[in-house]
Amino acid sequence: MDFLKTLLSGAVGAGIVAGLFALFGKRMDQVHEDKKGKMNDIKELQKQVADLQKQMNKTWQRIDEMSNSDRALLKAVNALLLHSMSGNDTGKMAKAQEELTNFIISKGE
């Protein structure tokens, strides 16, 4: 009798374990797939952030270049105003013209 009890409990136990594996195995596969999908989403977001950082760096570089251009133009305008007000300061006019020319030439490189 004990032998039969052990045999049945072993078979029933194996059946229960097999059922649990089937039930939880499918759920674990789904969890694994969800995790892979989320990891892909994270990688895509990281790529997008890196691309945005590159774009921002280029934008800041253009802003710096524009600031330099503005500064060169304002110096030239200031020299023109000084000359027109006093009729003098031709040295400042020549220097501003030279700086503006050098700036324009260096921009073209």
C-alpha positions as CSV (number, residue, x, y, z in Angstrom):
1,M,0.0,0.0,0.0
2,D,2.8,2.4,0.9
3,F,4.4,1.6,-2.4
4,L,1.2,2.5,-4.3
5,K,0.8,5.7,-2.2
6,T,4.4,6.7,-3.0
7,L,3.9,5.9,-6.7
8,L,0.7,7.9,-7.0
9,S,2.1,10.8,-5.0
10,G,5.1,10.8,-7.2
11,A,3.1,10.8,-10.3
12,V,0.6,13.4,-9.0
13,G,3.5,15.4,-7.7
14,A,5.2,15.3,-11.1
15,G,1.9,16.3,-12.7
16,I,1.6,19.2,-10.4
17,V,5.1,20.3,-11.0
18,A,4.7,19.9,-14.8
19,G,1.5,22.0,-14.6
20,L,3.2,24.7,-12.6
21,F,6.1,24.8,-15.1
22,A,3.6,25.1,-17.9
23,L,1.7,27.9,-16.2
24,F,4.7,29.8,-14.8
25,G,6.9,29.0,-17.8
26,K,4.6,30.9,-20.1
27,R,4.5,33.8,-17.7
28,M,8.2,33.9,-17.4
29,D,8.6,33.9,-21.1
30,Q,6.3,36.9,-21.3
31,V,8.2,38.7,-18.5
32,H,11.4,38.0,-20.5
33,E,9.9,39.4,-23.7
34,D,8.7,42.5,-21.8
35,K,12.1,43.0,-20.4
36,K,13.7,42.7,-23.8
37,G,11.2,45.3,-25.2
38,K,11.9,47.7,-22.4
39,M,15.7,47.3,-22.9
40,N,15.2,48.1,-26.6
41,D,13.2,51.2,-25.6
42,I,15.9,52.3,-23.3
43,K,18.6,51.9,-26.0
44,E,16.5,53.9,-28.4
45,L,16.0,56.7,-25.9
46,Q,19.8,56.7,-25.1
47,K,20.4,57.1,-28.9
48,Q,17.9,59.9,-29.1
49,V,19.5,61.7,-26.2
50,A,23.0,61.4,-27.7
51,D,21.7,62.8,-31.0
52,L,20.1,65.7,-29.2
53,Q,23.3,66.4,-27.4
54,K,25.2,66.5,-30.7
55,Q,22.6,68.9,-32.1
56,M,22.8,71.1,-29.1
57,N,26.6,71.3,-29.3
58,K,26.3,72.3,-32.9
59,T,23.7,75.0,-32.0
60,W,25.9,76.4,-29.2
61,Q,28.8,76.5,-31.6
62,R,26.7,78.5,-34.2
63,I,25.6,80.8,-31.4
64,D,29.2,81.5,-30.4
65,E,30.1,82.1,-34.1
66,M,27.2,84.6,-34.4
67,S,28.3,86.4,-31.2
68,N,31.8,86.8,-32.7
69,S,30.3,88.2,-35.9
70,D,28.1,90.6,-33.9
71,R,31.1,91.7,-31.9
72,A,33.2,92.4,-35.1
73,L,30.4,94.3,-36.7
74,L,29.7,96.4,-33.6
75,K,33.4,97.4,-33.4
76,A,33.2,98.5,-37.0
77,V,30.0,100.5,-36.5
78,N,31.5,102.1,-33.4
79,A,34.5,103.2,-35.3
80,L,32.3,104.7,-38.0
81,L,30.3,106.6,-35.4
82,L,33.4,107.9,-33.8
83,H,34.8,109.1,-37.1
84,S,31.5,110.7,-38.2
85,M,31.1,112.5,-34.9
86,S,34.7,113.9,-34.7
87,G,36.0,113.6,-38.1
88,N,39.1,112.2,-36.5
89,D,40.0,108.8,-35.3
90,T,41.1,107.5,-38.7
91,G,43.5,105.2,-36.9
92,K,40.5,103.5,-35.1
93,M,38.7,103.4,-38.5
94,A,41.7,101.7,-40.1
95,K,42.1,99.3,-37.2
96,A,38.4,98.4,-37.2
97,Q,38.5,97.9,-41.0
98,E,41.5,95.6,-40.7
99,E,39.9,93.6,-37.8
100,L,36.7,93.3,-39.8
101,T,38.6,92.2,-42.9
102,N,40.6,89.6,-40.9
103,F,37.4,88.3,-39.4
104,I,35.7,87.9,-42.7
105,I,38.7,86.2,-44.2
106,S,39.0,83.8,-41.2
107,K,35.2,83.0,-41.5
108,G,35.7,82.0,-45.1
109,E,38.3,79.4,-44.1
